[in-house]
Amino acid sequence: MADIIAETDRLILRTIEESDAAEQYRLLNTPAVMARLGGPKELHEIEAKHAKAMQWYATRGFSFLMLVEKDTGELVGHAGIKLVDNPLAKNQGDHEIGWLIREDRWRRGYAEEAVRAIVDWALGRVGAPHVVALTSDLNVASWKLMEKLGMVRREDLDFEDPNFPPEDRKTILYSMTRDQWEKAQ
């Protein structure tokens, strides 16, 4: 049974269940949604990420979550917390937030609504001293949301990731402390 971590006006943020991989594959794994994330994934890759997230939640008390629309009960996204683990990143072990929203729900404010709940969770119950978010330099929608949330650009932590297509190799980073979050509210 999934744990409900947070609720917003329109969303339930709950832990991942084994059955979620097929639904994520079907609804979130599209070329448009995954364009700046290395492209669509194979089902077994999503299953492996879900298994890791479930293990993280069981052992660390945080992970990525499923975003369920209250009105319809449908999966509309995926968001959460993990530790920075890219071997090229200069800030290994920082609490990293991330998100993606189903294409037919874009431009409705779901990402902001979900990420605000994720940041509250990370800086509150999880006790992270700060959070970071990484994205491709070309993922303008993501870094604009980071700025809207009050996150600060950290050019000193940017890196090139050869595992992505050439246009998405420049990985940029934003961060925010608990104090910065509280002042932004």
Secondary structure as a PSIPRED ss2 file (coil, helix, strand):
# PSIPRED VFORMAT (PSIPRED V4.0)

   1 M C   1.000  0.000  0.000
   2 A C   1.000  0.000  0.000
   3 D C   1.000  0.000  0.000
   4 I E   0.000  0.000  1.000
   5 I E   0.000  0.000  1.000
   6 A E   0.000  0.000  1.000
   7 E E   0.000  0.000  1.000
   8 T C   1.000  0.000  0.000
   9 D C   1.000  0.000  0.000
  10 R C   1.000  0.000  0.000
  11 L E   0.000  0.000  1.000
  12 I E   0.000  0.000  1.000
  13 L E   0.000  0.000  1.000
  14 R E   0.000  0.000  1.000
  15 T E   0.000  0.000  1.000
  16 I C   1.000  0.000  0.000
  17 E C   1.000  0.000  0.000
  18 E C   1.000  0.000  0.000
  19 S C   1.000  0.000  0.000
  20 D H   0.000  1.000  0.000
  21 A H   0.000  1.000  0.000
  22 A H   0.000  1.000  0.000
  23 E H   0.000  1.000  0.000
  24 Q H   0.000  1.000  0.000
  25 Y H   0.000  1.000  0.000
  26 R H   0.000  1.000  0.000
  27 L H   0.000  1.000  0.000
  28 L C   1.000  0.000  0.000
  29 N C   1.000  0.000  0.000
  30 T C   1.000  0.000  0.000
  31 P C   1.000  0.000  0.000
  32 A C   1.000  0.000  0.000
  33 V C   1.000  0.000  0.000
  34 M C   1.000  0.000  0.000
  35 A C   1.000  0.000  0.000
  36 R C   1.000  0.000  0.000
  37 L C   1.000  0.000  0.000
  38 G C   1.000  0.000  0.000
  39 G C   1.000  0.000  0.000
  40 P C   1.000  0.000  0.000
  41 K C   1.000  0.000  0.000
  42 E C   1.000  0.000  0.000
  43 L H   0.000  1.000  0.000
  44 H H   0.000  1.000  0.000
  45 E H   0.000  1.000  0.000
  46 I H   0.000  1.000  0.000
  47 E H   0.000  1.000  0.000
  48 A H   0.000  1.000  0.000
  49 K H   0.000  1.000  0.000
  50 H H   0.000  1.000  0.000
  51 A H   0.000  1.000  0.000
  52 K H   0.000  1.000  0.000
  53 A H   0.000  1.000  0.000
  54 M H   0.000  1.000  0.000
  55 Q H   0.000  1.000  0.000
  56 W H   0.000  1.000  0.000
  57 Y H   0.000  1.000  0.000
  58 A H   0.000  1.000  0.000
  59 T H   0.000  1.000  0.000
  60 R H   0.000  1.000  0.000
  61 G C   1.000  0.000  0.000
  62 F C   1.000  0.000  0.000
  63 S C   1.000  0.000  0.000
  64 F E   0.000  0.000  1.000
  65 L E   0.000  0.000  1.000
  66 M E   0.000  0.000  1.000
  67 L E   0.000  0.000  1.000
  68 V E   0.000  0.000  1.000
  69 E E   0.000  0.000  1.000
  70 K C   1.000  0.000  0.000
  71 D C   1.000  0.000  0.000
  72 T C   1.000  0.000  0.000
  73 G C   1.000  0.000  0.000
  74 E C   1.000  0.000  0.000
  75 L E   0.000  0.000  1.000
  76 V E   0.000  0.000  1.000
  77 G E   0.000  0.000  1.000
  78 H E   0.000  0.000  1.000
  79 A E   0.000  0.000  1.000
  80 G E   0.000  0.000  1.000
  81 I E   0.000  0.000  1.000
  82 K E   0.000  0.000  1.000
  83 L E   0.000  0.000  1.000
  84 V C   1.000  0.000  0.000
  85 D C   1.000  0.000  0.000
  86 N C   1.000  0.000  0.000
  87 P C   1.000  0.000  0.000
  88 L C   1.000  0.000  0.000
  89 A C   1.000  0.000  0.000
  90 K C   1.000  0.000  0.000
  91 N C   1.000  0.000  0.000
  92 Q C   1.000  0.000  0.000
  93 G C   1.000  0.000  0.000
  94 D C   1.000  0.000  0.000
  95 H E   0.000  0.000  1.000
  96 E E   0.000  0.000  1.000
  97 I E   0.000  0.000  1.000
  98 G E   0.000  0.000  1.000
  99 W E   0.000  0.000  1.000
 100 L E   0.000  0.000  1.000
 101 I E   0.000  0.000  1.000
 102 R C   1.000  0.000  0.000
 103 E H   0.000  1.000  0.000
 104 D H   0.000  1.000  0.000
 105 R H   0.000  1.000  0.000
 106 W C   1.000  0.000  0.000
 107 R C   1.000  0.000  0.000
 108 R C   1.000  0.000  0.000
 109 G C   1.000  0.000  0.000
 110 Y H   0.000  1.000  0.000
 111 A H   0.000  1.000  0.000
 112 E H   0.000  1.000  0.000
 113 E H   0.000  1.000  0.000
 114 A H   0.000  1.000  0.000
 115 V H   0.000  1.000  0.000
 116 R H   0.000  1.000  0.000
 117 A H   0.000  1.000  0.000
 118 I H   0.000  1.000  0.000
 119 V H   0.000  1.000  0.000
 120 D H   0.000  1.000  0.000
 121 W H   0.000  1.000  0.000
 122 A H   0.000  1.000  0.000
 123 L H   0.000  1.000  0.000
 124 G C   1.000  0.000  0.000
 125 R C   1.000  0.000  0.000
 126 V C   1.000  0.000  0.000
 127 G C   1.000  0.000  0.000
 128 A C   1.000  0.000  0.000
 129 P C   1.000  0.000  0.000
 130 H E   0.000  0.000  1.000
 131 V E   0.000  0.000  1.000
 132 V E   0.000  0.000  1.000
 133 A E   0.000  0.000  1.000
 134 L E   0.000  0.000  1.000
 135 T E   0.000  0.000  1.000
 136 S E   0.000  0.000  1.000
 137 D C   1.000  0.000  0.000
 138 L C   1.000  0.000  0.000
 139 N C   1.000  0.000  0.000
 140 V H   0.000  1.000  0.000
 141 A H   0.000  1.000  0.000
 142 S H   0.000  1.000  0.000
 143 W H   0.000  1.000  0.000
 144 K H   0.000  1.000  0.000
 145 L H   0.000  1.000  0.000
 146 M H   0.000  1.000  0.000
 147 E H   0.000  1.000  0.000
 148 K H   0.000  1.000  0.000
 149 L C   1.000  0.000  0.000
 150 G C   1.000  0.000  0.000
 151 M C   1.000  0.000  0.000
 152 V E   0.000  0.000  1.000
 153 R E   0.000  0.000  1.000
 154 R C   1.000  0.000  0.000
 155 E H   0.000  1.000  0.000
 156 D H   0.000  1.000  0.000
 157 L H   0.000  1.000  0.000
 158 D C   1.000  0.000  0.000
 159 F E   0.000  0.000  1.000
 160 E E   0.000  0.000  1.000
 161 D C   1.000  0.000  0.000
 162 P C   1.000  0.000  0.000
 163 N C   1.000  0.000  0.000
 164 F C   1.000  0.000  0.000
 165 P C   1.000  0.000  0.000
 166 P H   0.000  1.000  0.000
 167 E H   0.000  1.000  0.000
 168 D H   0.000  1.000  0.000
 169 R C   1.000  0.000  0.000
 170 K E   0.000  0.000  1.000
 171 T E   0.000  0.000  1.000
 172 I E   0.000  0.000  1.000
 173 L E   0.000  0.000  1.000
 174 Y E   0.000  0.000  1.000
 175 S E   0.000  0.000  1.000
 176 M E   0.000  0.000  1.000
 177 T E   0.000  0.000  1.000
 178 R H   0.000  1.000  0.000
 179 D H   0.000  1.000  0.000
 180 Q H   0.000  1.000  0.000
 181 W H   0.000  1.000  0.000
 182 E H   0.000  1.000  0.000
 183 K H   0.000  1.000  0.000
 184 A H   0.000  1.000  0.000
 185 Q C   1.000  0.000  0.000
